[in-house]
Each structure stands twice: as C-alpha cells, then as structure tokens.
Amino acid sequence: MSNVTVINHPLIAHKLTLMRREETSTAKFRSLLKEISLLLAYEVTRDLPLKLEEIKTPLGVMEAPVLAPEKKMVVISIMRAGQGILDGMLELIPSARVGHIGLYRDPRTLIPIEYYLKVPHDVEERDMFIVDPMLATGNTAVAAISRLKELNPTSIKFVCLLAAPEGLEHVQEEHPDIPIYTTAIDECLDEHGYILPGLGDAGDRLFGTK
Ligand code: URA
C-alpha cells in the first residue's frame, strides 16, 4: 500500500496495547490517545520546510532553523472521535487552526450525509490534517476527504490510530493521492463494521458514553 505509513515506535505500540485493553478506563484511554497523538503529530509534520533566521544566543549569533512562516496548518476533526487526536496534535502544533466535519450514515441508503462543516476562512492556504482514530470501512473517510478536497487546501494528509485493511483499500481506491498515517493495521472488520481485534467504539471509550 504505497501511500500508507505505519508509524512503528515502541512507545506507540505499548500505549496502543493499553488502549485496546477492555479494562482501561475512560480517563486513561483519553490520556493515552492524547499521548499517541503527540507522536503522530511529530511524524506527520516531518516534511515541514524550514528557513534560516539569524538569532542571538547568550554566547553568539547564528543562523538557526525556524518553520517557514507561510506553512500554515489546519487540523480537521471528524466528529466525534476525531477530537481525541485533535487535542494531542494541537499540543505539538499550537498555531494550527481547527476545523470540524460531521457525517452520519443514512440508515436506508448507507450514504454518508454531512450535518456539520466549519473550517477556517483561509483553508486554501493551509496544509490539512484530517483526523479520525478509526479507519474502518473507509466510508466516512472517503466522504470527508471528497468534501474537504472541494475547499482546495494546500495539501491533505489523513491521520488515524488504527486501520482495517478494507478501509485502507477503500480510501486508496477513491483517493490514491492522499497519504494515510496509522499506528497499526488490524485483521479485518466484523459484520457491524468494527475493527477486529481493534479497541471497540473509539467515541464511546473516549467520552464514556457506553
Ligand atoms: N469506529 C470505531 O469507533 N471502532 C471501530 O472498530 C470501527 C469504527
């Protein structure tokens, strides 16, 4: 899968295992997702351009790297579980702007319907990170990417915690130009579209709604 990056790191692997455990509390689940998201943010911003700026340290003058100022970012959270990744990413890139997209699946047609969209007015000048912890069937991701592409951001990356092979295939088929970042690829989906072995419903575990 050419456009998929699986972020391998012992800390991430360990924290993900803790998140998967059935007995992990809501508070712990939330803080683990935030910690992993910091590491995800580190990885997905690896190619940000730098420029040199003259600075003075207490001992001398040097040309030091700073982020190129024209590189503006926006993190788009797919409601509602995207919030869990958003919080961690913002800690590492506090200057990023935030957008939200909400989609639900019509129970009759199974087509994702948009019920909420709010993005910064200058989204066309920003590199976009679309975040959602679980890439399962890929239906929501495909619909969100299609809609957000219409807004013409500078670039788009899709960032998740856990992916199913089916979802990765679906997104890559519909949007081969979009890089996908995940920390693990699980076995398959169950008959309800949940990732196996997965970690259950990320939104419920994050917000304690079950
Ligand atoms: N959404 C979730 O929260 N969990 C899954 O396993 C699949 C989709």
Boltz pocket constraint, residues with backbone or C-beta under 6 A from the ligand:
constraints:
  - pocket:
      binder: B
      contacts: [[A, 81], [A, 134], [A, 136], [A, 193], [A, 194], [A, 195], [A, 196], [A, 198], [A, 199], [A, 200], [A, 201], [A, 202], [A, 203]]
      max_distance: 6.0
